[in-house]
Structures are given as structure tokens and as C-alpha cells.
Amino acid sequence: MPRTLRWALMLLPFALWGTAMAAMKPLLAGASPAMLASLRLLPAGAVVLLAARQLGRSWRVDPLDWPWLLLFAAVDGSLFQGLLARGLGQTGAGLGSVLIDSQPLLVALLARTLFGEAINPVGWLGLLIGLLGILCLGLPVEVLRHWWLQGPPALQGQAWSHGETWMLAAAAAMAIGTVLCRYASRHSDAVAITGWHMLLGGLPLVVVAGAESLLRPQAVSFWPQWDGIQWGLMAYAALLGSALAYGLFFWFASSGDLTGFTALTFLTPVFAVLCGVLLLGERLGPLQWLGGLLALVSVLLINQRARLWQAGAPLGPVRP
């Protein structure tokens, strides 16, 4: 695969995720979080499996991979998508984006512990710069200006509402799921595993949505109450923001440098902000420009950490 095309495909999931959450948020007014999450997973899983068949890939799951696949589906499918949908309706877009996009830090720790991936000081510096970048992109200027002086009161008493807690738990679930995908695809095709984990992960969410509608029939309806435009947003979130994005994400995450690839998550809010500029006519402030620049610098440092660290290492003693 040409290097330029490979980088374009690696960046595409994060560009799609940058707009998928914005498309999902208004849908919560007419559907429960569990039903929203299931409608994002089930069609996406079916599409990924059909695409795998068209590409000549096998749907068969090796018996040794089934335990890992079920765990992968439970953590990254049911748990992550359920927590994300639950938190999306209770948190601001800025702070929620910061929390959900902080998962490369946990992925880096897990990859170093489980797979022995070298991070080195340059990589750790890049991760911290990336976190600072999404803070600049996601949080209001007033919060950053007064945070060190006021602490949580700078968020007007909403520093850690239930929404932020759900989003932070979702980030942890996605980080663990990213690592589990490698174990689940050791003897099976990574694209097929991605599709199966979406289908299997979406089924428990349908059960949860049904239980909520039975227990609270007046407050929560089982089937979404959406118009045509809202169903279009749901189709976008399921087919592009899930099927295509997660298919590419777990395909790349199943092999190669896990830390370097997941560091591209820092670019997700960058794409979201650019989408607002191009489609909604929004204007970027100096802090957002700085955040975007820091995110780009962090990705460069993390993906080139080995070369940069070796180039800056002192030379050993010269032998006669």
C-alpha cells in the first residue's frame, strides 16, 4: 500500500469520529442511550461483515479467539458505546471530547505493559503535549484561565457531573478494547472480528433498551421517535462513524505500533473544530489554533519517537 494512501486511511477514522458524536447528540432527545448505541453498532457490524465477504476475507472465528472476542464485544461494544451514549447527553461537548480523547495515555501504558512497546521520553512528551492540545481545543478559555486559581469552581459547579464520569469510563473501556482486539484477532481476520464484535456488543444494548422501556414506559420509548433528518444523522453515525471508522481503526490497531496509531486520537477534536469552521462558519480563537498545533506536534513526536530519541542520544566512547 502506498505510504500516502496508508496515512490517509489511518487518519480517516479520527476525522469521522470528530463529527459522529456531534451527529449523535441531538438524537438523544428521541431515543434512550442504550437504543442509540445499539443502532450505531448493529447496522455497522452487518456492513463490516458484508464488506469483509466482498474483500474475500473469512467470517470464521477460530475457537481459540472466541473467549477474547466475547470479552472484546462486551468491553468495546456494549460497555464503551453504552457509556459513550449515556455520557453524551449529560456533558458539554468540550469537556466530554477532552475526556474521551484522552484514552491514548492509557493505551500507551497497556501497550508497554502487555506488548513491550518502547515509548521513551520523547513519546511520553508527545502524549503530554497531545493531552494539553485537546485541553486547549475542548475547554473554554475562562476555564483554563481560572483553573489554577479556582480549581473545580471554574466549571461553575459542574466539574465532575455524572456525564463526565460516564465519558471517562468510556475512554477507559475503549483503551482496554483497543488492546483486546489484538488478542481477539490472533488466529482470525481482524476485519471480521471487528464486525462480529459490533453485532455481539449491540445485542445486550437492545435488551437494556427494552428493559428501560418496560420499567419506565412513559419516560423512555423503545423505538426512537425521530424524523427523516434525524434518521439520516443516525445512518451517518452508524455507517461512516462506526462501520468505516471502526473497521479501519481495528484493522490498523491489530498490528503495528499501537501507541503511535492511537495517538492519532488527539486529532479527533481538531477534525471536529475544522468541520465547524468549514460547514458552520465558526471562527477559531488563538487558544484553539494553539491546541491544533500542539495536537499535530504530539502526533509527530509519538510516531517518530524512536528516530528522534536515537538522534538525540549521546555517542558512546570511540574505540581505538
PyMOL commands that set and color helices and strands:
alter all, ss='L'
color gray80, all
select helices_A, chain A and resi 3-29+33-54+63-88+93-100+103-115+120-138+141-150+152-155+162-184+190-215+228-253+258-280+286-303+305-312
alter helices_A, ss='H'
color red, helices_A
deselect
rebuild
show_as cartoon
